[in-house]
């Protein structure tokens, strides 16, 4: 019985470099800078009374957190080095999960304000 070796060869130019030590440290310092910026905004600007906590500050926090999440997923989880189809399948599933959570929160808020409970039944004694 003959066995076949099914290995996939990379075509010339399709092989990616991967993460080098320099790139790992570069991404680490990007994440460190973003975290330091978040702490600066929270502790110095907002807590110090320079700016008032508002929706704009929350949006800045969310944007900075999403940028940090991108760097973590792209480089440390190696998604940046995957094929386009795999990246899109992961992204679409992530977007649908977020959409599902938003729908459930909306539905829960609606039911919380519009749901009328049944009247309590008299307790026969």
VEXKOL-128112 format. One record per atom (N, C-alpha, C): residue number from 1; residue in one letter; atom name; x, y, z. Coordinates in nm, 4 decimals, padded with zeros to 6 digits, always signed. Layout:
<recs>
   n res atom        u        v        w
 NUM   A   CA        X        Y        Z
...
</recs>
This chain:
<recs>
   n res atom        u        v        w
   1   X    N +00.0849 -00.1167 +00.0000
   1   X   CA +00.0000 +00.0000 +00.0000
   1   X    C +00.0900 +00.1237 +00.0000
   2   X    N +00.0731 +00.2071 -00.0953
   2   X   CA +00.1580 +00.3255 -00.1085
   2   X    C +00.0911 +00.4442 -00.0398
   3   X    N +00.1713 +00.5225 +00.0247
   3   X   CA +00.1196 +00.6429 +00.0886
   3   X    C +00.1713 +00.7629 +00.0133
   4   X    N +00.0928 +00.8651 +00.0123
   4   X   CA +00.1329 +00.9864 -00.0568
   4   X    C +00.1529 +01.0969 +00.0448
   5   X    N +00.2520 +01.1771 +00.0195
   5   X   CA +00.2796 +01.2901 +00.1067
   5   X    C +00.2102 +01.4126 +00.0486
   6   X    N +00.1082 +01.4607 +00.1178
   6   X   CA +00.0316 +01.5757 +00.0699
   6   X    C +00.0817 +01.7018 +00.1394
   7   X    N +00.1875 +01.7569 +00.0904
   7   X   CA +00.2377 +01.8825 +00.1457
   7   X    C +00.2098 +01.9947 +00.0477
   8   X    N +00.1862 +02.1092 +00.1025
   8   X   CA +00.1579 +02.2255 +00.0199
   8   X    C +00.2836 +02.3116 +00.0175
   9   X    N +00.3318 +02.3376 -00.0996
   9   X   CA +00.4504 +02.4214 -00.1144
   9   X    C +00.4074 +02.5654 -00.1373
  10   X    N +00.4811 +02.6569 -00.0789
  10   X   CA +00.4561 +02.7980 -00.1055
  10   X    C +00.5198 +02.8357 -00.2384
  11   X    N +00.4447 +02.9069 -00.3193
  11   X   CA +00.5012 +02.9563 -00.4439
  11   X    C +00.6024 +03.0660 -00.4129
  12   X    N +00.6889 +03.0908 -00.5061
  12   X   CA +00.7914 +03.1927 -00.4858
  12   X    C +00.7260 +03.3287 -00.4639
  13   X    N +00.7606 +03.3943 -00.3560
  13   X   CA +00.7065 +03.5269 -00.3274
  13   X    C +00.5828 +03.5252 -00.2407
  14   X    N +00.5250 +03.4090 -00.2130
  14   X   CA +00.4055 +03.4020 -00.1306
  14   X    C +00.4373 +03.3772 +00.0157
  15   X    N +00.5580 +03.3405 +00.0460
  15   X   CA +00.5946 +03.3087 +00.1831
  15   X    C +00.6158 +03.4380 +00.2615
  16   X    N +00.5522 +03.4486 +00.3763
  16   X   CA +00.5657 +03.5698 +00.4563
  16   X    C +00.6819 +03.5556 +00.5532
  17   X    N +00.7300 +03.6687 +00.5994
  17   X   CA +00.8443 +03.6682 +00.6889
  17   X    C +00.8063 +03.6252 +00.8296
  18   X    N +00.6884 +03.6580 +00.8740
  18   X   CA +00.6495 +03.6293 +01.0108
  18   X    C +00.6935 +03.7419 +01.1027
  19   X    N +00.6964 +03.7107 +01.2292
  19   X   CA +00.7319 +03.8114 +01.3292
  19   X    C +00.8796 +03.8006 +01.3643
  20   X    N +00.9495 +03.9092 +01.3480
  20   X   CA +01.0874 +03.9167 +01.3921
  20   X    C +01.0892 +03.9787 +01.5315
  21   X    N +01.2022 +03.9681 +01.5980
  21   X   CA +01.2123 +04.0289 +01.7309
  21   X    C +01.1911 +04.1790 +01.7232
  22   X    N +01.2422 +04.2404 +01.6182
  22   X   CA +01.2258 +04.3857 +01.6015
  22   X    C +01.0786 +04.4231 +01.5883
  23   X    N +01.0033 +04.3464 +01.5092
  23   X   CA +00.8610 +04.3747 +01.4890
  23   X    C +00.7816 +04.3506 +01.6174
  24   X    N +00.8178 +04.2468 +01.6922
  24   X   CA +00.7499 +04.2193 +01.8188
  24   X    C +00.7684 +04.3365 +01.9149
  25   X    N +00.8907 +04.3861 +01.9273
  25   X   CA +00.9159 +04.4997 +02.0164
  25   X    C +00.8483 +04.6263 +01.9649
  26   X    N +00.8436 +04.6431 +01.8345
  26   X   CA +00.7778 +04.7607 +01.7765
  26   X    C +00.6285 +04.7594 +01.8114
  27   X    N +00.5631 +04.6463 +01.7933
  27   X   CA +00.4210 +04.6352 +01.8265
  27   X    C +00.4009 +04.6513 +01.9775
  28   X    N +00.4920 +04.5960 +02.0573
  28   X   CA +00.4833 +04.6113 +02.2019
  28   X    C +00.4864 +04.7596 +02.2408
  29   X    N +00.5769 +04.8363 +02.1813
  29   X   CA +00.5858 +04.9780 +02.2161
  29   X    C +00.4672 +05.0580 +02.1629
  30   X    N +00.4076 +05.0170 +02.0491
  30   X   CA +00.2824 +05.0794 +02.0046
  30   X    C +00.1726 +05.0572 +02.1082
  31   X    N +00.1603 +04.9325 +02.1549
  31   X   CA +00.0583 +04.9006 +02.2551
  31   X    C +00.0849 +04.9739 +02.3863
  32   X    N +00.2116 +04.9835 +02.4239
  32   X   CA +00.2482 +05.0564 +02.5447
  32   X    C +00.2122 +05.2042 +02.5325
  33   X    N +00.2390 +05.2630 +02.4160
  33   X   CA +00.2063 +05.4043 +02.3944
  33   X    C +00.0557 +05.4278 +02.3968
  34   X    N -00.0211 +05.3379 +02.3359
  34   X   CA -00.1672 +05.3523 +02.3373
  34   X    C -00.2218 +05.3389 +02.4788
  35   X    N -00.1676 +05.2457 +02.5561
  35   X   CA -00.2114 +05.2286 +02.6943
  35   X    C -00.1742 +05.3503 +02.7781
  36   X    N -00.0532 +05.4029 +02.7569
  36   X   CA -00.0113 +05.5234 +02.8298
  36   X    C -00.1010 +05.6413 +02.7937
  37   X    N -00.1408 +05.6518 +02.6677
  37   X   CA -00.2316 +05.7587 +02.6262
  37   X    C -00.3674 +05.7444 +02.6942
  38   X    N -00.4179 +05.6217 +02.7031
  38   X   CA -00.5450 +05.5995 +02.7724
  38   X    C -00.5355 +05.6391 +02.9197
  39   X    N -00.4272 +05.5999 +02.9859
  39   X   CA -00.4085 +05.6371 +03.1261
  39   X    C -00.3931 +05.7880 +03.1417
  40   X    N -00.3235 +05.8522 +03.0498
  40   X   CA -00.3069 +05.9976 +03.0557
  40   X    C -00.4418 +06.0670 +03.0444
  41   X    N -00.5231 +06.0218 +02.9502
  41   X   CA -00.6562 +06.0816 +02.9339
  41   X    C -00.7399 +06.0596 +03.0595
  42   X    N -00.7366 +05.9361 +03.1119
  42   X   CA -00.8219 +05.9034 +03.2267
  42   X    C -00.7744 +05.9707 +03.3547
  43   X    N -00.6454 +05.9641 +03.3829
  43   X   CA -00.5972 +06.0101 +03.5128
  43   X    C -00.5602 +06.1578 +03.5157
  44   X    N -00.5059 +06.2099 +03.4090
  44   X   CA -00.4613 +06.3484 +03.4101
  44   X    C -00.5693 +06.4417 +03.3576
  45   X    N -00.6217 +06.4108 +03.2404
  45   X   CA -00.7173 +06.5041 +03.1791
  45   X    C -00.8554 +06.4977 +03.2442
  46   X    N -00.9121 +06.3775 +03.2558
  46   X   CA -01.0488 +06.3662 +03.3094
  46   X    C -01.0489 +06.3809 +03.4611
  47   X    N -00.9660 +06.3043 +03.5295
  47   X   CA -00.9651 +06.3095 +03.6760
  47   X    C -00.9085 +06.4415 +03.7271
  48   X    N -00.8178 +06.5008 +03.6508
  48   X   CA -00.7597 +06.6293 +03.6903
  48   X    C -00.8507 +06.7475 +03.6626
  49   X    N -00.9582 +06.7254 +03.5921
  49   X   CA -01.0540 +06.8316 +03.5668
  49   X    C -01.0235 +06.9161 +03.4444
  50   X    N -00.9271 +06.8747 +03.3630
  50   X   CA -00.8943 +06.9514 +03.2427
  50   X    C -01.0071 +06.9399 +03.1410
  51   X    N -01.0573 +06.8191 +03.1214
  51   X   CA -01.1733 +06.7989 +03.0340
  51   X    C -01.2798 +06.7257 +03.1130
  52   X    N -01.4028 +06.7443 +03.0705
  52   X   CA -01.5149 +06.6796 +03.1382
  52   X    C -01.5432 +06.5449 +03.0728
  53   X    N -01.5732 +06.4462 +03.1543
  53   X   CA -01.6050 +06.3146 +03.0988
  53   X    C -01.7366 +06.3243 +03.0232
  54   X    N -01.7311 +06.2868 +02.8973
  54   X   CA -01.8490 +06.2969 +02.8125
  54   X    C -01.8487 +06.1816 +02.7134
  55   X    N -01.9415 +06.1868 +02.6222
  55   X   CA -01.9512 +06.0839 +02.5191
  55   X    C -01.8266 +06.0857 +02.4305
  56   X    N -01.7701 +06.2027 +02.4074
  56   X   CA -01.6498 +06.2133 +02.3240
  56   X    C -01.5323 +06.1391 +02.3877
  57   X    N -01.5180 +06.1490 +02.5182
  57   X   CA -01.4104 +06.0768 +02.5877
  57   X    C -01.4334 +05.9264 +02.5768
  58   X    N -01.5566 +05.8833 +02.5905
  58   X   CA -01.5876 +05.7413 +02.5757
  58   X    C -01.5579 +05.6919 +02.4350
  59   X    N -01.5885 +05.7726 +02.3339
  59   X   CA -01.5591 +05.7350 +02.1954
  59   X    C -01.4079 +05.7238 +02.1755
  60   X    N -01.3312 +05.8151 +02.2340
  60   X   CA -01.1851 +05.8077 +02.2245
  60   X    C -01.1347 +05.6793 +02.2890
  61   X    N -01.1878 +05.6429 +02.4057
  61   X   CA -01.1497 +05.5176 +02.4714
  61   X    C -01.1807 +05.3976 +02.3829
  62   X    N -01.2979 +05.3970 +02.3229
  62   X   CA -01.3384 +05.2851 +02.2384
  62   X    C -01.2480 +05.2742 +02.1163
  63   X    N -01.2174 +05.3867 +02.0533
  63   X   CA -01.1299 +05.3851 +01.9352
  63   X    C -00.9906 +05.3357 +01.9725
  64   X    N -00.9343 +05.3860 +02.0828
  64   X   CA -00.8018 +05.3417 +02.1246
  64   X    C -00.8014 +05.1922 +02.1592
  65   X    N -00.9075 +05.1443 +02.2207
  65   X   CA -00.9172 +05.0029 +02.2536
  65   X    C -00.9277 +04.9174 +02.1280
  66   X    N -01.0019 +04.9636 +02.0282
  66   X   CA -01.0118 +04.8886 +01.9028
  66   X    C -00.8794 +04.8855 +01.8282
  67   X    N -00.8039 +04.9948 +01.8338
  67   X   CA -00.6714 +04.9958 +01.7713
  67   X    C -00.5798 +04.8963 +01.8420
  68   X    N -00.5849 +04.8938 +01.9751
  68   X   CA -00.5049 +04.7963 +02.0496
  68   X    C -00.5485 +04.6538 +02.0167
  69   X    N -00.6767 +04.6305 +02.0058
  69   X   CA -00.7261 +04.4973 +01.9721
  69   X    C -00.6791 +04.4556 +01.8326
  70   X    N -00.6763 +04.5511 +01.7393
  70   X   CA -00.6265 +04.5207 +01.6038
  70   X    C -00.4820 +04.4753 +01.6095
  71   X    N -00.3973 +04.5481 +01.6794
  71   X   CA -00.2559 +04.5114 +01.6871
  71   X    C -00.2372 +04.3752 +01.7526
  72   X    N -00.3126 +04.3468 +01.8568
  72   X   CA -00.2995 +04.2182 +01.9245
  72   X    C -00.3425 +04.1039 +01.8335
  73   X    N -00.4567 +04.1194 +01.7687
  73   X   CA -00.5072 +04.0128 +01.6823
  73   X    C -00.4219 +03.9996 +01.5571
  74   X    N -00.3817 +04.1108 +01.4980
  74   X   CA -00.3082 +04.1057 +01.3723
  74   X    C -00.1676 +04.0498 +01.3892
  75   X    N -00.0978 +04.0930 +01.4914
  75   X   CA +00.0424 +04.0547 +01.5029
  75   X    C +00.0678 +03.9410 +01.6010
  76   X    N +00.0107 +03.9467 +01.7200
  76   X   CA +00.0396 +03.8424 +01.8173
  76   X    C -00.0429 +03.7171 +01.7942
  77   X    N -00.1575 +03.7293 +01.7294
  77   X   CA -00.2358 +03.6114 +01.6948
  77   X    C -00.2147 +03.5744 +01.5477
  78   X    N -00.1257 +03.6450 +01.4797
  78   X   CA -00.0793 +03.6164 +01.3432
  78   X    C -00.1891 +03.6215 +01.2381
  79   X    N -00.2952 +03.6944 +01.2613
  79   X   CA -00.4018 +03.7036 +01.1614
  79   X    C -00.3576 +03.7874 +01.0425
  80   X    N -00.2656 +03.8788 +01.0617
  80   X   CA -00.2170 +03.9636 +00.9528
  80   X    C -00.1473 +03.8805 +00.8451
  81   X    N -00.0942 +03.7655 +00.8817
  81   X   CA -00.0186 +03.6836 +00.7883
  81   X    C -00.1023 +03.5735 +00.7244
  82   X    N -00.2322 +03.5750 +00.7494
  82   X   CA -00.3205 +03.4735 +00.6907
  82   X    C -00.3721 +03.5201 +00.5546
  83   X    N -00.4449 +03.4308 +00.4887
  83   X   CA -00.5011 +03.4645 +00.3590
  83   X    C -00.6203 +03.5573 +00.3755
  84   X    N -00.6539 +03.6265 +00.2689
  84   X   CA -00.7635 +03.7229 +00.2718
  84   X    C -00.8960 +03.6555 +00.3059
  85   X    N -00.9199 +03.5378 +00.2517
  85   X   CA -01.0459 +03.4669 +00.2771
  85   X    C -01.0640 +03.4318 +00.4239
  86   X    N -00.9563 +03.3871 +00.4886
  86   X   CA -00.9654 +03.3536 +00.6296
  86   X    C -00.9869 +03.4791 +00.7141
  87   X    N -00.9174 +03.5869 +00.6794
  87   X   CA -00.9341 +03.7128 +00.7518
  87   X    C -01.0780 +03.7613 +00.7409
  88   X    N -01.1349 +03.7546 +00.6225
  88   X   CA -01.2726 +03.7998 +00.6036
  88   X    C -01.3718 +03.7101 +00.6771
  89   X    N -01.3483 +03.5798 +00.6788
  89   X   CA -01.4411 +03.4911 +00.7493
  89   X    C -01.4381 +03.5186 +00.8992
  90   X    N -01.3224 +03.5456 +00.9552
  90   X   CA -01.3133 +03.5793 +01.0967
  90   X    C -01.3785 +03.7150 +01.1233
  91   X    N -01.3529 +03.8124 +01.0367
  91   X   CA -01.4082 +03.9468 +01.0558
  91   X    C -01.5605 +03.9476 +01.0452
  92   X    N -01.6142 +03.8745 +00.9495
  92   X   CA -01.7597 +03.8709 +00.9317
  92   X    C -01.8269 +03.8055 +01.0522
  93   X    N -01.7703 +03.6983 +01.1021
  93   X   CA -01.8271 +03.6332 +01.2201
  93   X    C -01.8218 +03.7280 +01.3399
  94   X    N -01.7108 +03.7973 +01.3576
  94   X   CA -01.6972 +03.8930 +01.4675
  94   X    C -01.8016 +04.0039 +01.4559
  95   X    N -01.8209 +04.0579 +01.3366
  95   X   CA -01.9199 +04.1646 +01.3156
  95   X    C -02.0609 +04.1133 +01.3437
  96   X    N -02.0915 +03.9910 +01.3019
  96   X   CA -02.2245 +03.9353 +01.3274
  96   X    C -02.2471 +03.9112 +01.4768
  97   X    N -02.1441 +03.8707 +01.5487
  97   X   CA -02.1590 +03.8517 +01.6935
  97   X    C -02.1862 +03.9854 +01.7614
  98   X    N -02.1134 +04.0892 +01.7237
  98   X   CA -02.1354 +04.2223 +01.7803
  98   X    C -02.2765 +04.2712 +01.7463
  99   X    N -02.3206 +04.2479 +01.6229
  99   X   CA -02.4556 +04.2854 +01.5802
  99   X    C -02.5605 +04.2111 +01.6631
 100   X    N -02.5391 +04.0814 +01.6875
 100   X   CA -02.6309 +04.0017 +01.7675
 100   X    C -02.6385 +04.0553 +01.9103
 101   X    N -02.5247 +04.0919 +01.9679
 101   X   CA -02.5241 +04.1475 +02.1037
 101   X    C -02.6010 +04.2791 +02.1071
 102   X    N -02.5807 +04.3650 +02.0066
 102   X   CA -02.6535 +04.4925 +02.0011
 102   X    C -02.8041 +04.4688 +01.9886
 103   X    N -02.8433 +04.3734 +01.9066
 103   X   CA -02.9863 +04.3428 +01.8935
 103   X    C -03.0456 +04.2924 +02.0245
 104   X    N -02.9746 +04.2061 +02.0938
 104   X   CA -03.0249 +04.1525 +02.2202
 104   X    C -03.0351 +04.2618 +02.3270
 105   X    N -02.9383 +04.3529 +02.3293
 105   X   CA -02.9467 +04.4641 +02.4247
 105   X    C -03.0640 +04.5561 +02.3926
 106   X    N -03.0866 +04.5799 +02.2643
 106   X   CA -03.2010 +04.6626 +02.2236
 106   X    C -03.3325 +04.5952 +02.2606
 107   X    N -03.3428 +04.4667 +02.2318
 107   X   CA -03.4648 +04.3932 +02.2640
 107   X    C -03.4857 +04.3874 +02.4149
 108   X    N -03.3781 +04.3662 +02.4900
 108   X   CA -03.3898 +04.3624 +02.6361
 108   X    C -03.4331 +04.4961 +02.6930
 109   X    N -03.3821 +04.6054 +02.6365
 109   X   CA -03.4237 +04.7379 +02.6816
 109   X    C -03.5698 +04.7640 +02.6510
 110   X    N -03.6150 +04.7194 +02.5349
 110   X   CA -03.7554 +04.7368 +02.4989
 110   X    C -03.8444 +04.6567 +02.5935
 111   X    N -03.8084 +04.5312 +02.6178
 111   X   CA -03.8907 +04.4482 +02.7057
 111   X    C -03.8903 +04.5010 +02.8484
 112   X    N -03.7810 +04.5602 +02.8901
 112   X   CA -03.7728 +04.6140 +03.0247
 112   X    C -03.8690 +04.7313 +03.0442
 113   X    N -03.8911 +04.8101 +02.9398
 113   X   CA -03.9784 +04.9272 +02.9544
 113   X    C -04.1230 +04.9005 +02.9129
 114   X    N -04.1489 +04.7998 +02.8291
 114   X   CA -04.2833 +04.7790 +02.7760
 114   X    C -04.3518 +04.6505 +02.8219
 115   X    N -04.2823 +04.5677 +02.8922
 115   X   CA -04.3388 +04.4409 +02.9334
 115   X    C -04.4225 +04.4608 +03.0597
 116   X    N -04.5465 +04.4160 +03.0540
 116   X   CA -04.6351 +04.4238 +03.1703
 116   X    C -04.6523 +04.2836 +03.2268
 117   X    N -04.6096 +04.2686 +03.3462
 117   X   CA -04.6169 +04.1364 +03.4089
 117   X    C -04.7619 +04.1001 +03.4385
 118   X    N -04.7852 +03.9706 +03.4481
 118   X   CA -04.9183 +03.9254 +03.4844
 118   X    C -04.9472 +03.9670 +03.6283
 119   X    N -05.0746 +03.9969 +03.6551
 119   X   CA -05.1071 +04.0311 +03.7941
 119   X    C -05.0863 +03.9089 +03.8827
 120   X    N -05.0550 +03.9362 +04.0040
 120   X   CA -05.0314 +03.8273 +04.0993
 120   X    C -05.1644 +03.7584 +04.1296
 121   X    N -05.1616 +03.6282 +04.1299
 121   X   CA -05.2796 +03.5510 +04.1627
 121   X    C -05.2977 +03.5531 +04.3143
 122   X    N -05.4200 +03.5552 +04.3510
 122   X   CA -05.4493 +03.5534 +04.4936
 122   X    C -05.4019 +03.4213 +04.5525
 123   X    N -05.3454 +03.4284 +04.6711
 123   X   CA -05.2953 +03.3103 +04.7375
 123   X    C -05.4079 +03.2480 +04.8176
 124   X    N -05.4625 +03.1344 +04.7715
 124   X   CA -05.5754 +03.0746 +04.8455
 124   X    C -05.5253 +03.0136 +04.9778
 125   X    N -05.5965 +03.0487 +05.0846
 125   X   CA -05.5604 +02.9941 +05.2150
 125   X    C -05.6793 +02.9431 +05.2879
</recs>
